[in-house]
C-alpha cells in the first residue's frame, strides 16, 4: 500500500540537485521515508516525460511510485 507523495510537503527536507522540465533529482537530507516501503530513501528521481530513460542504477534497491504528474523513483 503506497501513499501519494507530494514533493512540496517535503521541500525543506529534500535538497534539489537537478531540475529540468522533465526530470527532478533530490537528495534526502532529513530521513524522509519512502511512501512505498516506509524505509528511509537516499535519492528521489522524478520522471515527468512520457518517454524517459531510467537513470543508471548502481544496484541499489529502489521503489517506484506512479503518480499523475510523473513516475517517482526512490533509490535506497
Ligand atoms: Zn522504498
PDB file of the backbone (N, CA, C, O) and the ligand in Angstrom, with CONECT records:
HET     ZN  A 101       1
ATOM      1  N   UNK A   1       0.846  -1.198   0.000  1.00  0.00           N
ATOM      2  CA  UNK A   1       0.000   0.000   0.000  1.00  0.00           C
ATOM      3  C   UNK A   1       0.876   1.241   0.000  1.00  0.00           C
ATOM      4  O   UNK A   1       1.617   1.470   0.955  1.00  0.00           O
ATOM      5  N   UNK A   2       0.806   2.026  -1.028  1.00  0.00           N
ATOM      6  CA  UNK A   2       1.612   3.231  -1.059  1.00  0.00           C
ATOM      7  C   UNK A   2       0.724   4.464  -0.967  1.00  0.00           C
ATOM      8  O   UNK A   2      -0.426   4.470  -1.407  1.00  0.00           O
ATOM      9  N   UNK A   3       1.292   5.493  -0.386  1.00  0.00           N
ATOM     10  CA  UNK A   3       0.561   6.738  -0.240  1.00  0.00           C
ATOM     11  C   UNK A   3       1.049   7.725  -1.282  1.00  0.00           C
ATOM     12  O   UNK A   3       2.178   7.612  -1.759  1.00  0.00           O
ATOM     13  N   UNK A   4       0.214   8.693  -1.643  1.00  0.00           N
ATOM     14  CA  UNK A   4       0.700   9.713  -2.584  1.00  0.00           C
ATOM     15  C   UNK A   4       1.859  10.487  -1.969  1.00  0.00           C
ATOM     16  O   UNK A   4       1.919  10.675  -0.754  1.00  0.00           O
ATOM     17  N   UNK A   5       2.756  10.924  -2.802  1.00  0.00           N
ATOM     18  CA  UNK A   5       3.918  11.654  -2.314  1.00  0.00           C
ATOM     19  C   UNK A   5       3.932  13.025  -2.973  1.00  0.00           C
ATOM     20  O   UNK A   5       4.026  13.136  -4.195  1.00  0.00           O
ATOM     21  N   UNK A   6       3.838  14.063  -2.157  1.00  0.00           N
ATOM     22  CA  UNK A   6       3.855  15.421  -2.687  1.00  0.00           C
ATOM     23  C   UNK A   6       5.191  16.076  -2.319  1.00  0.00           C
ATOM     24  O   UNK A   6       5.500  16.305  -1.150  1.00  0.00           O
ATOM     25  N   UNK A   7       5.950  16.361  -3.344  1.00  0.00           N
ATOM     26  CA  UNK A   7       7.283  16.917  -3.141  1.00  0.00           C
ATOM     27  C   UNK A   7       7.221  18.226  -2.344  1.00  0.00           C
ATOM     28  O   UNK A   7       8.159  18.566  -1.623  1.00  0.00           O
ATOM     29  N   UNK A   8       6.121  18.945  -2.481  1.00  0.00           N
ATOM     30  CA  UNK A   8       6.014  20.244  -1.810  1.00  0.00           C
ATOM     31  C   UNK A   8       5.863  20.101  -0.290  1.00  0.00           C
ATOM     32  O   UNK A   8       6.177  21.014   0.473  1.00  0.00           O
ATOM     33  N   UNK A   9       5.376  18.935   0.121  1.00  0.00           N
ATOM     34  CA  UNK A   9       5.292  18.682   1.560  1.00  0.00           C
ATOM     35  C   UNK A   9       6.672  18.471   2.176  1.00  0.00           C
ATOM     36  O   UNK A   9       6.841  18.570   3.392  1.00  0.00           O
ATOM     37  N   UNK A  10       7.648  18.180   1.332  1.00  0.00           N
ATOM     38  CA  UNK A  10       8.973  17.802   1.832  1.00  0.00           C
ATOM     39  C   UNK A  10      10.079  18.706   1.307  1.00  0.00           C
ATOM     40  O   UNK A  10      11.255  18.344   1.364  1.00  0.00           O
ATOM     41  N   UNK A  11       9.720  19.857   0.805  1.00  0.00           N
ATOM     42  CA  UNK A  11      10.734  20.650   0.112  1.00  0.00           C
ATOM     43  C   UNK A  11      11.849  21.152   1.034  1.00  0.00           C
ATOM     44  O   UNK A  11      12.936  21.481   0.560  1.00  0.00           O
ATOM     45  N   UNK A  12      11.598  21.212   2.324  1.00  0.00           N
ATOM     46  CA  UNK A  12      12.663  21.645   3.229  1.00  0.00           C
ATOM     47  C   UNK A  12      13.567  20.487   3.649  1.00  0.00           C
ATOM     48  O   UNK A  12      14.644  20.693   4.209  1.00  0.00           O
ATOM     49  N   UNK A  13      13.111  19.280   3.371  1.00  0.00           N
ATOM     50  CA  UNK A  13      13.877  18.087   3.765  1.00  0.00           C
ATOM     51  C   UNK A  13      14.638  17.488   2.594  1.00  0.00           C
ATOM     52  O   UNK A  13      15.578  16.716   2.780  1.00  0.00           O
ATOM     53  N   UNK A  14      14.218  17.854   1.379  1.00  0.00           N
ATOM     54  CA  UNK A  14      14.849  17.299   0.188  1.00  0.00           C
ATOM     55  C   UNK A  14      15.641  18.387  -0.512  1.00  0.00           C
ATOM     56  O   UNK A  14      15.106  19.443  -0.852  1.00  0.00           O
ATOM     57  N   UNK A  15      16.900  18.123  -0.721  1.00  0.00           N
ATOM     58  CA  UNK A  15      17.749  19.110  -1.383  1.00  0.00           C
ATOM     59  C   UNK A  15      17.705  18.846  -2.890  1.00  0.00           C
ATOM     60  O   UNK A  15      18.009  17.749  -3.357  1.00  0.00           O
ATOM     61  N   UNK A  16      17.324  19.865  -3.619  1.00  0.00           N
ATOM     62  CA  UNK A  16      17.237  19.697  -5.067  1.00  0.00           C
ATOM     63  C   UNK A  16      18.627  19.716  -5.688  1.00  0.00           C
ATOM     64  O   UNK A  16      19.390  20.667  -5.521  1.00  0.00           O
ATOM     65  N   UNK A  17      18.935  18.647  -6.406  1.00  0.00           N
ATOM     66  CA  UNK A  17      20.246  18.560  -7.050  1.00  0.00           C
ATOM     67  C   UNK A  17      20.166  18.929  -8.521  1.00  0.00           C
ATOM     68  O   UNK A  17      21.087  19.538  -9.065  1.00  0.00           O
ATOM     69  N   UNK A  18      19.083  18.567  -9.153  1.00  0.00           N
ATOM     70  CA  UNK A  18      18.916  18.836 -10.568  1.00  0.00           C
ATOM     71  C   UNK A  18      17.444  19.017 -10.870  1.00  0.00           C
ATOM     72  O   UNK A  18      16.598  18.388 -10.236  1.00  0.00           O
ATOM     73  N   UNK A  19      17.134  19.855 -11.814  1.00  0.00           N
ATOM     74  CA  UNK A  19      15.736  20.044 -12.178  1.00  0.00           C
ATOM     75  C   UNK A  19      15.687  20.424 -13.643  1.00  0.00           C
ATOM     76  O   UNK A  19      16.434  21.293 -14.092  1.00  0.00           O
ATOM     77  N   UNK A  20      14.805  19.771 -14.391  1.00  0.00           N
ATOM     78  CA  UNK A  20      14.553  20.186 -15.762  1.00  0.00           C
ATOM     79  C   UNK A  20      13.056  20.077 -15.960  1.00  0.00           C
ATOM     80  O   UNK A  20      12.335  19.737 -15.022  1.00  0.00           O
ATOM     81  N   UNK A  21      12.576  20.354 -17.145  1.00  0.00           N
ATOM     82  CA  UNK A  21      11.128  20.295 -17.358  1.00  0.00           C
ATOM     83  C   UNK A  21      10.625  18.861 -17.201  1.00  0.00           C
ATOM     84  O   UNK A  21       9.470  18.644 -16.834  1.00  0.00           O
ATOM     85  N   UNK A  22      11.477  17.897 -17.474  1.00  0.00           N
ATOM     86  CA  UNK A  22      11.039  16.507 -17.467  1.00  0.00           C
ATOM     87  C   UNK A  22      11.532  15.685 -16.286  1.00  0.00           C
ATOM     88  O   UNK A  22      10.982  14.622 -15.998  1.00  0.00           O
ATOM     89  N   UNK A  23      12.543  16.156 -15.612  1.00  0.00           N
ATOM     90  CA  UNK A  23      13.112  15.351 -14.538  1.00  0.00           C
ATOM     91  C   UNK A  23      13.452  16.212 -13.326  1.00  0.00           C
ATOM     92  O   UNK A  23      13.631  17.425 -13.432  1.00  0.00           O
ATOM     93  N   UNK A  24      13.534  15.569 -12.205  1.00  0.00           N
ATOM     94  CA  UNK A  24      13.997  16.232 -10.998  1.00  0.00           C
ATOM     95  C   UNK A  24      14.790  15.243 -10.180  1.00  0.00           C
ATOM     96  O   UNK A  24      14.453  14.060 -10.121  1.00  0.00           O
ATOM     97  N   UNK A  25      15.846  15.726  -9.546  1.00  0.00           N
ATOM     98  CA  UNK A  25      16.645  14.845  -8.706  1.00  0.00           C
ATOM     99  C   UNK A  25      16.824  15.506  -7.349  1.00  0.00           C
ATOM    100  O   UNK A  25      17.225  16.667  -7.262  1.00  0.00           O
ATOM    101  N   UNK A  26      16.525  14.765  -6.298  1.00  0.00           N
ATOM    102  CA  UNK A  26      16.576  15.312  -4.942  1.00  0.00           C
ATOM    103  C   UNK A  26      17.376  14.410  -4.034  1.00  0.00           C
ATOM    104  O   UNK A  26      17.353  13.185  -4.159  1.00  0.00           O
ATOM    105  N   UNK A  27      18.079  15.037  -3.125  1.00  0.00           N
ATOM    106  CA  UNK A  27      18.841  14.321  -2.126  1.00  0.00           C
ATOM    107  C   UNK A  27      18.051  14.370  -0.817  1.00  0.00           C
ATOM    108  O   UNK A  27      17.630  15.437  -0.370  1.00  0.00           O
ATOM    109  N   UNK A  28      17.863  13.221  -0.227  1.00  0.00           N
ATOM    110  CA  UNK A  28      17.114  13.143   1.020  1.00  0.00           C
ATOM    111  C   UNK A  28      18.051  13.464   2.177  1.00  0.00           C
ATOM    112  O   UNK A  28      18.896  12.647   2.541  1.00  0.00           O
ATOM    113  N   UNK A  29      17.902  14.642   2.750  1.00  0.00           N
ATOM    114  CA  UNK A  29      18.864  15.030   3.787  1.00  0.00           C
ATOM    115  C   UNK A  29      18.237  15.053   5.174  1.00  0.00           C
ATOM    116  O   UNK A  29      18.867  15.491   6.137  1.00  0.00           O
ATOM    117  N   UNK A  30      17.012  14.585   5.275  1.00  0.00           N
ATOM    118  CA  UNK A  30      16.364  14.650   6.579  1.00  0.00           C
ATOM    119  C   UNK A  30      15.582  13.383   6.912  1.00  0.00           C
ATOM    120  O   UNK A  30      14.605  13.424   7.659  1.00  0.00           O
ATOM    121  N   UNK A  31      16.021  12.259   6.351  1.00  0.00           N
ATOM    122  CA  UNK A  31      15.422  10.982   6.736  1.00  0.00           C
ATOM    123  C   UNK A  31      13.971  10.819   6.349  1.00  0.00           C
ATOM    124  O   UNK A  31      13.210  10.158   7.056  1.00  0.00           O
ATOM    125  N   UNK A  32      13.573  11.415   5.232  1.00  0.00           N
ATOM    126  CA  UNK A  32      12.201  11.225   4.765  1.00  0.00           C
ATOM    127  C   UNK A  32      12.030   9.766   4.353  1.00  0.00           C
ATOM    128  O   UNK A  32      12.911   9.190   3.716  1.00  0.00           O
ATOM    129  N   UNK A  33      10.902   9.173   4.716  1.00  0.00           N
ATOM    130  CA  UNK A  33      10.715   7.757   4.397  1.00  0.00           C
ATOM    131  C   UNK A  33       9.987   7.586   3.067  1.00  0.00           C
ATOM    132  O   UNK A  33       9.183   8.417   2.645  1.00  0.00           O
ATOM    133  N   UNK A  34      10.309   6.480   2.444  1.00  0.00           N
ATOM    134  CA  UNK A  34       9.745   6.103   1.154  1.00  0.00           C
ATOM    135  C   UNK A  34       8.257   5.800   1.315  1.00  0.00           C
ATOM    136  O   UNK A  34       7.880   5.051   2.215  1.00  0.00           O
ATOM    137  N   UNK A  35       7.409   6.366   0.461  1.00  0.00           N
ATOM    138  CA  UNK A  35       5.970   6.107   0.589  1.00  0.00           C
ATOM    139  C   UNK A  35       5.586   4.685   0.177  1.00  0.00           C
ATOM    140  O   UNK A  35       4.477   4.229   0.455  1.00  0.00           O
ATOM    141  N   UNK A  36       6.495   4.001  -0.476  1.00  0.00           N
ATOM    142  CA  UNK A  36       6.193   2.645  -0.946  1.00  0.00           C
ATOM    143  C   UNK A  36       6.521   1.599   0.121  1.00  0.00           C
ATOM    144  O   UNK A  36       5.687   0.755   0.449  1.00  0.00           O
ATOM    145  N   UNK A  37       7.751   1.663   0.662  1.00  0.00           N
ATOM    146  CA  UNK A  37       8.163   0.608   1.589  1.00  0.00           C
ATOM    147  C   UNK A  37       8.415   1.125   3.006  1.00  0.00           C
ATOM    148  O   UNK A  37       8.725   0.345   3.906  1.00  0.00           O
ATOM    149  N   UNK A  38       8.282   2.436   3.203  1.00  0.00           N
ATOM    150  CA  UNK A  38       8.398   3.068   4.521  1.00  0.00           C
ATOM    151  C   UNK A  38       9.823   3.143   5.064  1.00  0.00           C
ATOM    152  O   UNK A  38      10.035   3.666   6.158  1.00  0.00           O
ATOM    153  N   UNK A  39      10.803   2.627   4.318  1.00  0.00           N
ATOM    154  CA  UNK A  39      12.194   2.779   4.741  1.00  0.00           C
ATOM    155  C   UNK A  39      12.712   4.128   4.242  1.00  0.00           C
ATOM    156  O   UNK A  39      12.218   4.661   3.248  1.00  0.00           O
ATOM    157  N   UNK A  40      13.701   4.668   4.932  1.00  0.00           N
ATOM    158  CA  UNK A  40      14.287   5.940   4.510  1.00  0.00           C
ATOM    159  C   UNK A  40      14.977   5.742   3.162  1.00  0.00           C
ATOM    160  O   UNK A  40      15.719   4.778   2.974  1.00  0.00           O
ATOM    161  N   UNK A  41      14.730   6.650   2.232  1.00  0.00           N
ATOM    162  CA  UNK A  41      15.393   6.531   0.939  1.00  0.00           C
ATOM    163  C   UNK A  41      16.577   7.482   0.858  1.00  0.00           C
ATOM    164  O   UNK A  41      16.770   8.339   1.720  1.00  0.00           O
ATOM    165  N   UNK A  42      17.366   7.310  -0.200  1.00  0.00           N
ATOM    166  CA  UNK A  42      18.589   8.066  -0.366  1.00  0.00           C
ATOM    167  C   UNK A  42      18.399   9.226  -1.350  1.00  0.00           C
ATOM    168  O   UNK A  42      18.704  10.379  -1.048  1.00  0.00           O
ATOM    169  N   UNK A  43      17.895   8.888  -2.514  1.00  0.00           N
ATOM    170  CA  UNK A  43      17.656   9.882  -3.555  1.00  0.00           C
ATOM    171  C   UNK A  43      16.282   9.700  -4.148  1.00  0.00           C
ATOM    172  O   UNK A  43      15.756   8.589  -4.207  1.00  0.00           O
ATOM    173  N   UNK A  44      15.704  10.801  -4.587  1.00  0.00           N
ATOM    174  CA  UNK A  44      14.429  10.744  -5.301  1.00  0.00           C
ATOM    175  C   UNK A  44      14.628  11.279  -6.704  1.00  0.00           C
ATOM    176  O   UNK A  44      15.148  12.378  -6.892  1.00  0.00           O
ATOM    177  N   UNK A  45      14.216  10.503  -7.677  1.00  0.00           N
ATOM    178  CA  UNK A  45      14.297  10.906  -9.064  1.00  0.00           C
ATOM    179  C   UNK A  45      12.876  10.948  -9.600  1.00  0.00           C
ATOM    180  O   UNK A  45      12.136   9.970  -9.495  1.00  0.00           O
ATOM    181  N   UNK A  46      12.495  12.089 -10.178  1.00  0.00           N
ATOM    182  CA  UNK A  46      11.151  12.233 -10.726  1.00  0.00           C
ATOM    183  C   UNK A  46      11.228  12.320 -12.245  1.00  0.00           C
ATOM    184  O   UNK A  46      11.970  13.128 -12.804  1.00  0.00           O
ATOM    185  N   UNK A  47      10.443  11.466 -12.897  1.00  0.00           N
ATOM    186  CA  UNK A  47      10.408  11.437 -14.358  1.00  0.00           C
ATOM    187  C   UNK A  47       9.029  11.902 -14.794  1.00  0.00           C
ATOM    188  O   UNK A  47       8.028  11.236 -14.531  1.00  0.00           O
ATOM    189  N   UNK A  48       8.982  13.038 -15.455  1.00  0.00           N
ATOM    190  CA  UNK A  48       7.668  13.577 -15.818  1.00  0.00           C
ATOM    191  C   UNK A  48       7.331  13.375 -17.288  1.00  0.00           C
ATOM    192  O   UNK A  48       6.158  13.417 -17.660  1.00  0.00           O
ATOM    193  N   UNK A  49       8.315  13.163 -18.111  1.00  0.00           N
ATOM    194  CA  UNK A  49       8.042  12.998 -19.536  1.00  0.00           C
ATOM    195  C   UNK A  49       7.428  11.637 -19.811  1.00  0.00           C
ATOM    196  O   UNK A  49       7.487  10.734 -18.976  1.00  0.00           O
ATOM    197  N   UNK A  50       6.848  11.502 -20.970  1.00  0.00           N
ATOM    198  CA  UNK A  50       6.244  10.224 -21.330  1.00  0.00           C
ATOM    199  C   UNK A  50       7.310   9.194 -21.653  1.00  0.00           C
ATOM    200  O   UNK A  50       7.168   8.016 -21.326  1.00  0.00           O
ATOM    201  N   UNK A  51       8.352   9.632 -22.280  1.00  0.00           N
ATOM    202  CA  UNK A  51       9.432   8.704 -22.596  1.00  0.00           C
ATOM    203  C   UNK A  51      10.680   9.183 -21.895  1.00  0.00           C
ATOM    204  O   UNK A  51      11.205  10.260 -22.176  1.00  0.00           O
ATOM    205  N   UNK A  52      11.137   8.364 -20.982  1.00  0.00           N
ATOM    206  CA  UNK A  52      12.314   8.720 -20.189  1.00  0.00           C
ATOM    207  C   UNK A  52      13.170   7.488 -20.015  1.00  0.00           C
ATOM    208  O   UNK A  52      12.679   6.374 -19.829  1.00  0.00           O
ATOM    209  N   UNK A  53      14.427   7.717 -20.079  1.00  0.00           N
ATOM    210  CA  UNK A  53      15.343   6.634 -19.790  1.00  0.00           C
ATOM    211  C   UNK A  53      15.581   6.615 -18.287  1.00  0.00           C
ATOM    212  O   UNK A  53      15.723   7.663 -17.657  1.00  0.00           O
ATOM    213  N   UNK A  54      15.622   5.452 -17.737  1.00  0.00           N
ATOM    214  CA  UNK A  54      15.908   5.374 -16.310  1.00  0.00           C
ATOM    215  C   UNK A  54      17.358   5.749 -16.069  1.00  0.00           C
ATOM    216  O   UNK A  54      18.235   5.440 -16.876  1.00  0.00           O
ATOM    217  N   UNK A  55      17.600   6.411 -14.962  1.00  0.00           N
ATOM    218  CA  UNK A  55      18.985   6.748 -14.650  1.00  0.00           C
ATOM    219  C   UNK A  55      19.789   5.478 -14.415  1.00  0.00           C
ATOM    220  O   UNK A  55      19.253   4.440 -14.025  1.00  0.00           O
ATOM    221  N   UNK A  56      21.020   5.583 -14.651  1.00  0.00           N
ATOM    222  CA  UNK A  56      21.896   4.440 -14.439  1.00  0.00           C
ATOM    223  C   UNK A  56      21.765   3.965 -12.998  1.00  0.00           C
ATOM    224  O   UNK A  56      21.741   4.768 -12.065  1.00  0.00           O
ATOM    225  N   UNK A  57      21.681   2.685 -12.835  1.00  0.00           N
ATOM    226  CA  UNK A  57      21.482   2.166 -11.492  1.00  0.00           C
ATOM    227  C   UNK A  57      22.711   1.386 -11.049  1.00  0.00           C
ATOM    228  O   UNK A  57      23.261   0.573 -11.793  1.00  0.00           O
ATOM    229  N   UNK A  58      23.117   1.651  -9.838  1.00  0.00           N
ATOM    230  CA  UNK A  58      24.341   1.017  -9.348  1.00  0.00           C
ATOM    231  C   UNK A  58      24.040  -0.252  -8.561  1.00  0.00           C
ATOM    232  O   UNK A  58      24.910  -0.772  -7.862  1.00  0.00           O
ATOM    233  N   UNK A  59      22.822  -0.746  -8.672  1.00  0.00           N
ATOM    234  CA  UNK A  59      22.472  -1.968  -7.961  1.00  0.00           C
ATOM    235  C   UNK A  59      21.730  -1.698  -6.669  1.00  0.00           C
ATOM    236  O   UNK A  59      21.314  -2.634  -5.987  1.00  0.00           O
ATOM    237  N   UNK A  60      21.558  -0.431  -6.322  1.00  0.00           N
ATOM    238  CA  UNK A  60      20.819  -0.103  -5.110  1.00  0.00           C
ATOM    239  C   UNK A  60      19.344  -0.453  -5.302  1.00  0.00           C
ATOM    240  O   UNK A  60      18.812  -0.393  -6.410  1.00  0.00           O
ATOM    241  N   UNK A  61      18.718  -0.810  -4.222  1.00  0.00           N
ATOM    242  CA  UNK A  61      17.292  -1.103  -4.277  1.00  0.00           C
ATOM    243  C   UNK A  61      16.532   0.199  -4.533  1.00  0.00           C
ATOM    244  O   UNK A  61      16.922   1.255  -4.034  1.00  0.00           O
ATOM    245  N   UNK A  62      15.463   0.126  -5.299  1.00  0.00           N
ATOM    246  CA  UNK A  62      14.636   1.318  -5.460  1.00  0.00           C
ATOM    247  C   UNK A  62      13.168   0.950  -5.556  1.00  0.00           C
ATOM    248  O   UNK A  62      12.813  -0.181  -5.888  1.00  0.00           O
ATOM    249  N   UNK A  63      12.325   1.920  -5.260  1.00  0.00           N
ATOM    250  CA  UNK A  63      10.882   1.742  -5.313  1.00  0.00           C
ATOM    251  C   UNK A  63      10.310   2.714  -6.332  1.00  0.00           C
ATOM    252  O   UNK A  63      10.830   3.814  -6.520  1.00  0.00           O
ATOM    253  N   UNK A  64       9.253   2.305  -6.976  1.00  0.00           N
ATOM    254  CA  UNK A  64       8.606   3.148  -7.970  1.00  0.00           C
ATOM    255  C   UNK A  64       7.209   3.522  -7.511  1.00  0.00           C
ATOM    256  O   UNK A  64       6.459   2.681  -7.014  1.00  0.00           O
ATOM    257  N   UNK A  65       6.870   4.776  -7.679  1.00  0.00           N
ATOM    258  CA  UNK A  65       5.529   5.244  -7.375  1.00  0.00           C
ATOM    259  C   UNK A  65       5.016   5.976  -8.603  1.00  0.00           C
ATOM    260  O   UNK A  65       5.601   6.970  -9.036  1.00  0.00           O
ATOM    261  N   UNK A  66       3.935   5.486  -9.154  1.00  0.00           N
ATOM    262  CA  UNK A  66       3.378   6.079 -10.358  1.00  0.00           C
ATOM    263  C   UNK A  66       2.301   7.081  -9.957  1.00  0.00           C
ATOM    264  O   UNK A  66       1.279   6.702  -9.386  1.00  0.00           O
ATOM    265  N   UNK A  67       2.527   8.344 -10.252  1.00  0.00           N
ATOM    266  CA  UNK A  67       1.551   9.364  -9.881  1.00  0.00           C
ATOM    267  C   UNK A  67       1.123  10.110 -11.133  1.00  0.00           C
ATOM    268  O   UNK A  67       1.719   9.958 -12.199  1.00  0.00           O
ATOM    269  N   UNK A  68       0.069  10.929 -10.987  1.00  0.00           N
ATOM    270  CA  UNK A  68      -0.463  11.661 -12.135  1.00  0.00           C
ATOM    271  C   UNK A  68       0.582  12.557 -12.778  1.00  0.00           C
ATOM    272  O   UNK A  68       0.577  12.746 -13.994  1.00  0.00           O
ATOM    273  N   UNK A  69       1.473  13.107 -11.973  1.00  0.00           N
ATOM    274  CA  UNK A  69       2.428  14.068 -12.524  1.00  0.00           C
ATOM    275  C   UNK A  69       3.766  13.431 -12.861  1.00  0.00           C
ATOM    276  O   UNK A  69       4.711  14.137 -13.212  1.00  0.00           O
ATOM    277  N   UNK A  70       3.864  12.140 -12.763  1.00  0.00           N
ATOM    278  CA  UNK A  70       5.120  11.511 -13.158  1.00  0.00           C
ATOM    279  C   UNK A  70       5.392  10.237 -12.387  1.00  0.00           C
ATOM    280  O   UNK A  70       4.625   9.823 -11.517  1.00  0.00           O
ATOM    281  N   UNK A  71       6.507   9.638 -12.737  1.00  0.00           N
ATOM    282  CA  UNK A  71       6.947   8.439 -12.038  1.00  0.00           C
ATOM    283  C   UNK A  71       7.992   8.860 -11.013  1.00  0.00           C
ATOM    284  O   UNK A  71       8.956   9.551 -11.343  1.00  0.00           O
ATOM    285  N   UNK A  72       7.795   8.445  -9.788  1.00  0.00           N
ATOM    286  CA  UNK A  72       8.719   8.779  -8.714  1.00  0.00           C
ATOM    287  C   UNK A  72       9.560   7.550  -8.398  1.00  0.00           C
ATOM    288  O   UNK A  72       9.042   6.480  -8.079  1.00  0.00           O
ATOM    289  N   UNK A  73      10.850   7.732  -8.495  1.00  0.00           N
ATOM    290  CA  UNK A  73      11.769   6.627  -8.248  1.00  0.00           C
ATOM    291  C   UNK A  73      12.533   6.947  -6.967  1.00  0.00           C
ATOM    292  O   UNK A  73      13.286   7.920  -6.906  1.00  0.00           O
ATOM    293  N   UNK A  74      12.333   6.126  -5.956  1.00  0.00           N
ATOM    294  CA  UNK A  74      13.019   6.319  -4.668  1.00  0.00           C
ATOM    295  C   UNK A  74      14.164   5.331  -4.598  1.00  0.00           C
ATOM    296  O   UNK A  74      13.954   4.119  -4.564  1.00  0.00           O
ATOM    297  N   UNK A  75      15.354   5.851  -4.579  1.00  0.00           N
ATOM    298  CA  UNK A  75      16.512   4.968  -4.510  1.00  0.00           C
ATOM    299  C   UNK A  75      16.969   4.829  -3.073  1.00  0.00           C
ATOM    300  O   UNK A  75      17.095   5.813  -2.344  1.00  0.00           O
ATOM    301  N   UNK A  76      17.213   3.603  -2.681  1.00  0.00           N
ATOM    302  CA  UNK A  76      17.648   3.360  -1.303  1.00  0.00           C
ATOM    303  C   UNK A  76      19.151   3.180  -1.208  1.00  0.00           C
ATOM    304  O   UNK A  76      19.679   2.967  -0.116  1.00  0.00           O
TER     305      UNK A  76
HETATM  306 ZN    ZN A 101      11.142   2.126  -0.824  1.00  0.00          ZN
END
